[in-house]
Amino acid sequence: MEKQRNDYKAALFKKTYLKNYIEKLKEAITYQEQLILTETTLKDRHGVEDTLETLNYLQREWKSCKQNLFELRTIKDQVDKTCSLDENRKRKNKENSDIKVSNFATEKKLKLDEMLKQQAEEKLTENQNN
């Protein structure tokens, strides 16, 4: 009798466990279906129908972002070089004075703004000439 009672309890436990497991699987299925549906609507909305097209688009965006990042790094390096040269000049000129250059970051920002304005002006003149 005791063995049958334990078998019955084990069977009830397995039944409730499997029911909960099936419910979780159903929830996962509906979630995945919703994701697939939203992905297809996004593809339809933006005109991307093929996965290969998506990959090519992402690759083009990656290359353009990489080029922009490279340009920004070169500008930053130029600014760093000019600021370090300016700082060395100031130190040589002000060796005996008590004034120290404390706004080094501000100087870098100003140099960067100046260089960006120059590049923008150069691009405008190139566009106007073309």
Beta strands, then each sheet from edge to edge (+ up, - down):
end
